Amino acid sequence: MPKQIPEETKQRAIRLVLDHLDEYPNLTTACETVSKRLGFGAESLRRWVRQAQIDAGERQGASTSESERVRRLERENRELREANAILRDAAVFFAGELDPRRR
């Protein structure tokens, strides 16, 4: 299971990369350098920085709030589909129980 990194540490790492991005040839190199010093994965840091850039409007993509909204709606949709399936099965069951031909 991946280790949980505190949000404060993530934000500090993101700030470090963004503040010193011009000192490196690209984002990947900056993330590798900072992540080694802080002791977590370079790819994780790169994803966090890219998401921070999207949230700030500097890069195109789905913002954190949009992604959370989509996840919430997908979960609600799944729950509603399950409830509909249960109701459909119950209707079939009770229709069979009330059928006068079965008596």
ChimeraX attribute file (.defattr): number of C-alpha atoms within 10 A of each C-alpha:
attribute: neighborCount
match mode: 1-to-1
recipient: residues
	/A:1	3
	/A:2	4
	/A:3	6
	/A:4	6
	/A:5	9
	/A:6	8
	/A:7	9
	/A:8	9
	/A:9	11
	/A:10	17
	/A:11	15
	/A:12	12
	/A:13	21
	/A:14	23
	/A:15	14
	/A:16	15
	/A:17	25
	/A:18	16
	/A:19	10
	/A:20	12
	/A:21	16
	/A:22	11
	/A:23	10
	/A:24	13
	/A:25	9
	/A:26	10
	/A:27	17
	/A:28	16
	/A:29	16
	/A:30	21
	/A:31	27
	/A:32	18
	/A:33	13
	/A:34	19
	/A:35	20
	/A:36	11
	/A:37	10
	/A:38	13
	/A:39	8
	/A:40	15
	/A:41	13
	/A:42	19
	/A:43	13
	/A:44	14
	/A:45	23
	/A:46	21
	/A:47	14
	/A:48	17
	/A:49	22
	/A:50	18
	/A:51	20
	/A:52	19
	/A:53	17
	/A:54	16
	/A:55	17
	/A:56	11
	/A:57	11
	/A:58	11
	/A:59	13
	/A:60	12
	/A:61	14
	/A:62	13
	/A:63	17
	/A:64	13
	/A:65	10
	/A:66	12
	/A:67	12
	/A:68	12
	/A:69	12
	/A:70	13
	/A:71	12
	/A:72	12
	/A:73	12
	/A:74	12
	/A:75	12
	/A:76	12
	/A:77	12
	/A:78	12
	/A:79	12
	/A:80	12
	/A:81	12
	/A:82	12
	/A:83	12
	/A:84	12
	/A:85	12
	/A:86	12
	/A:87	12
	/A:88	11
	/A:89	12
	/A:90	12
	/A:91	12
	/A:92	11
	/A:93	11
	/A:94	10
	/A:95	11
	/A:96	12
	/A:97	12
	/A:98	10
	/A:99	9
	/A:100	8
	/A:101	7
	/A:102	7
	/A:103	6
